[in-house]
């Protein structure tokens, strides 16, 4: 297995937050853990992202299934 560089930078923005929420972004640098179960993690991530960005929209939820 190829060694990967575990350094990571994550940026979180308020672009999907309600306008009444504080606006801006935050950045954090750290290390990451690479998972071998890519498909399981991918399905979990896209399902959660779809629900956050398009709550109740079945079209987006079907896309990630």
N, C-alpha and C positions, 0 to 999 in steps of 0.2 A: 504494500500500500504506500502511496506517495505521501510524504510528510507535507502538511499544509501549514502556512503561517497563521497562527491563532490570533494575531492582532486584528482589532476591529474598531470601527468608528460608527456609531449609530446616531442618526439625526431623527428627532421626533418633532413634527410640526403640528400646528393647530388647524391645518387646512380642512380637516373633516369635523372639527368641533363646532358646536353652535356659536353663532355670532356673539351671544351673551357671555361666552367663556373668555378667559384671558387669551389674548392672541400672542403668537411668537413661536419660538422653537427652542429646543434643548439638544445639546450634543454631548455624548459620553464616549470616551475611549476606554477600551479594555481588551479582554481576551474572550474568545468564542470557543465553543465545543462543537465539533462537527459530528453529526449523527449519521449512522449507517442506514437507518430506516427512512430514507429520503421520502418515499411515497406517503408514509404515515404522517410525517411532519408537514409535508406539503399540503396534504388534504386538510389537516387541522388549521394550518395558517390561513389558507385561502378561504375556508369556511368562516373563520372568525373575522377576517378582513371584509368579506362580502356582507356579513351581517352588520358590521360597524358602518360601512360606507353606504349600504343600501338596505336599511332595516325593513324587513317584511317583503322585499321584492323577490318573488319566486324565480324570475329570470336569472338573476345573478346567483341565487342559491343553487339552481339547477346546473349552472355552469361549472361549479366546483365539485359536483358529485360525479 
